[in-house]
Amino acid sequence: MRIAVFNQKGGVGKTTTALNLAAAVSRDDKQSLLVDLDPQCHLSGVFGDAPQDSQKSLFAYYQDLKSLGQLEIEWEGLGGLIPSHQQLIKVDSIFGKGPAILNKLRIGLDALDAEIPGRVTLMDCCPYVGVLSLNALFACDRLIVPISTDYLSLKAAEHMTRTLEILEPVMKRRIERRYVLTRFDRRRKMSQDIRDRLLGLYGMEVCETTIAENVAVAESPSLQRDVFSHNGASSGARDYRALYEELREQGFF
């Protein structure tokens, strides 16, 4: 199973969600693989010892024809990681958006899955529509769209939906998706208002589980940990465990 975590807005919890869902997968005795498709390298930064050399990052897959297997590094307790590098920002200008480049990541993951079958792959996307995020959409089986509880994020979700509608005739399929509310504060009327509006737009595609504002979730990446290993008793860990279980029941994992 391959899952892209994508929204066309930054700061909505894409990296945090990819990281903690991968941790939930691993705690369910399954293998996971994280792919960092963001030139900002936030996910690779959480890993801590991600290579500084672009030739050992995902960029080398695009630029130097290295296989994804050559670039994967072990992330203890989580599974594998294919790290990002700032050089990835060049991919759009170098390769354009032809059919060959749009399917490149899918082809690479097909080869990697043949070597190591049965893993759950989570792709942390950059917050804009370009070659890298399109690669993730063309490669994924499912899509998770994190949305923080503010009006700009709601608008970003609508833009995201329109983008997917434009792509569907090209991909010749509809990607099954779930919208996940993050940074949810039950004390704020706006949080519930955003949830109600989202339900009105997308109905059953909106996850019942919400990810509340939580100190453990916010501080764990700075400690190079997922929320479970940082504070497994926290409400943030409970939220991400509940989200994983909800998505698993719906066939996402």
Rosetta blueprint (number, residue, H / E / L):
1 M L
2 R E
3 I E
4 A E
5 V E
6 F L
7 N L
8 Q L
9 K L
10 G L
11 G L
12 V L
13 G L
14 K H
15 T H
16 T H
17 T H
18 A H
19 L H
20 N H
21 L H
22 A H
23 A H
24 A H
25 V H
26 S H
27 R H
28 D L
29 D L
30 K L
31 Q L
32 S E
33 L E
34 L E
35 V E
36 D E
37 L L
38 D L
39 P L
40 Q L
41 C L
42 H H
43 L H
44 S H
45 G H
46 V H
47 F H
48 G L
49 D L
50 A L
51 P L
52 Q L
53 D L
54 S H
55 Q H
56 K H
57 S L
58 L H
59 F H
60 A H
61 Y H
62 Y H
63 Q H
64 D L
65 L L
66 K L
67 S L
68 L H
69 G H
70 Q H
71 L H
72 E L
73 I E
74 E E
75 W E
76 E L
77 G L
78 L L
79 G E
80 G E
81 L E
82 I E
83 P L
84 S L
85 H L
86 Q H
87 Q H
88 L H
89 I H
90 K H
91 V H
92 D H
93 S H
94 I H
95 F H
96 G L
97 K L
98 G L
99 P H
100 A H
101 I H
102 L H
103 N L
104 K H
105 L H
106 R H
107 I H
108 G H
109 L H
110 D H
111 A H
112 L H
113 D H
114 A H
115 E H
116 I L
117 P L
118 G L
119 R L
120 V E
121 T E
122 L E
123 M E
124 D E
125 C L
126 C L
127 P L
128 Y L
129 V L
130 G L
131 V H
132 L H
133 S H
134 L H
135 N H
136 A H
137 L H
138 F H
139 A H
140 C L
141 D L
142 R E
143 L E
144 I E
145 V E
146 P E
147 I E
148 S E
149 T L
150 D L
151 Y H
152 L H
153 S H
154 L H
155 K H
156 A H
157 A H
158 E H
159 H H
160 M H
161 T H
162 R H
163 T H
164 L H
165 E H
166 I H
167 L H
168 E H
169 P H
170 V H
171 M H
172 K L
173 R L
174 R L
175 I L
176 E E
177 R E
178 R E
179 Y E
180 V E
181 L E
182 T E
183 R L
184 F E
185 D L
186 R L
187 R L
188 R L
189 K H
190 M H
191 S H
192 Q H
193 D H
194 I H
195 R H
196 D H
197 R H
198 L H
199 L H
200 G H
201 L H
202 Y H
203 G H
204 M H
205 E H
206 V E
207 C L
208 E L
209 T L
210 T L
211 I L
212 A E
213 E L
214 N L
215 V H
216 A H
217 V H
218 A H
219 E H
220 S H
221 P H
222 S H
223 L H
224 Q L
225 R L
226 D L
227 V H
228 F H
229 S H
230 H H
231 N H
232 G L
233 A L
234 S L
235 S H
236 G H
237 A H
238 R H
239 D H
240 Y H
241 R H
242 A H
243 L H
244 Y H
245 E H
246 E H
247 L H
248 R H
249 E H
250 Q L
251 G L
252 F L
253 F L
